[in-house]
């Protein structure tokens, strides 16, 4: 029965970027529509990048059957390249169980390292660098991406443009920049 199915909607990077005056009415409309559905609607909200990373890690490892009682199998790490942001989550070998995001699943505890990089998703980064090289060869560019014209599909030029952009952003940060491997 649909009434026995709990329903939660978690919005991620794209909605995190919206200012509250645009995001809140949209979420209110979604809540209203889902509350009228035959399902057991619980909540609709924007989650943090860290929550997004952690839920992605749980989902992938559960689907692979790795979250079994007693930790019989090692878990896998997850890298989520979204449109607006990117997330990473994994259980490091040297992270004390009290560090990171401690998750208890089926009686086992996992200390999961999570990181979120707002604005580092594929669409967001591609818009910032504005390079035809990052679009497939012959692909018609949308107006907001520098169209009219077509992509070149030049992987090496695209990689260089991305490195320049991320390097510029890292230079503006204090301390190490994990996006550049430091």
N, C-alpha and C positions, 0 to 999 in steps of 0.2 A: 504494500500500500504506500502511495506517495507520502501520506501523513506520517509514516514511520521513518522517512528518510530525512535526516538533518541536513540542512542546507546553509553553508557559509560561503560568502564571496569575499576573497581577499584581493584587493587591487594593489598593483605593484608600481614600478618605476614611472610609467607614463602618467599616472594620476598623482604620484608624489610630486611631480614637477609642476602641476597646475596650482595656481594660486587659489586659496580657499573660496573666494567668491565664485569661481567657476567649478571647483571640485565639489563643494558641499551640495549645491542643488542637484548635480548629477547623481551623487550618492543617495540623496533623499529620494529621487525618482526611482532609482534601482531598488532601494529598500521597500518602497511602496509597492512596486511591481512584484518583487519576490515574496513579500508578506501576503499578497493576494494569491499566490500560487498554491497548489495543493500540497506542497512540501512543508516540512517543519522548519521554516526559516528561522535562523538563529541570529545572524549578523552579516553586515556588509561594511567593510572598513578598508582603509588604506593601511597596509602593513609597512614596517620599516624594511630597509634593505637587508638588515641582519636577519629579520624574521623570514624574508623571502629566501635567503641563502639556506637557512636552517631547514625550512619546510621542503625546499628542493632536495637537500641532502637526505632527509627522512624518506621522501617519496621514492627517490632513485634506489636507495638501499633496501627499502621495503619491497619494491617491485622486483629487485634482483634476489630477494630471499635471504639477504645478508644480516638482517636484524633478528637473529634467532637466539633463543635463551642460552645464556652461557657464553655468548660471543664466539661461537664455534667458527665463524668465518670473519676474515678481515673485511672492513667496509671499504667502499670506494669514495673518492673525492668527486665533487661536482663543480663544474665551471659553467655558469649560466650567462651566456651572452645574449642579453635581451635587447630591446630596441632603445630604451632610455637609460638603462643601467646594466652593470655586470656584477655578478656575485660569485664568490668561491666559498666552498665549505668542505672540510675534511677533518679526519681525526689524525692529528700528528702523532708520531711515535713517541716524541719526547715532551708532550704537553701533559702536565700533571692533571689528574682527574678533577681537581678542584678549579682548574683554569678553564677559560673558554666558556662556551655555552654548554652547560651540563644538561643532558637530556636523559630522562629515565624512560626506557621503552621495554616493556615485558620483563621488568625486574633487572635489566642491565643498564648500567650508566655509561654514557658516552660523553667525553669532553670534546666538543666539536669546535674547531677554529672556523669562524665565519668572518667574511669581509664583504663589504658592498662598495661599489664604485659608481656613485650617481653621475650621470652625464657621460658614462663610458660605454653605453650600449652601442650597437651597430648603427642604428639610425641617427642617434645623437652625434656620434663621432663623425659619421660620414657627412652630416650637415655642416659640422664645424670645419672640416678640412676642405669641403667643397671641391673634391677632386674627381674628375671624370674617370680617372684611373681606377677608382674603387667600384666602378659599375661594370657589369659584364660587357664584353665587346659587342657593340651594335645595339645595346639596350637603350631605348629612348629615355632620356633624362626627364624627370618631372620638373616643372618650372621652379619649384623650391630648391632643387638640387643643381641649378645651373643650366637648365634646358632653355631653349631648344638645343638639341645635339644628342650625341650618343656616347655611351661609355667606351673606354678603350680596353678595359680588362687587363691593364698593365699591373700585374701583381707586385713587381719590384718597386714601381713608382708609388703605388698605393701604400705599400709597407713603409716606404721612406716618409710619405706624408703623415701617416699615422704616428710614426716614431717622433717626427718633428712636433706634432701637436701634443702628444703625451709628454714629451721632454719639456716643452714649454710650460705645461701645467705642473709638472714635477718641480721645475725650477722655481715656481711661485710658492711651493710648499716648504715648510720648515721640517727638517729631519729627513729620514729616508723615505723614498717613494717606491712602494712595492710594485707599482705598475711598470717600473723600469728595471725590476729585478733587484732593487737595493733594499 
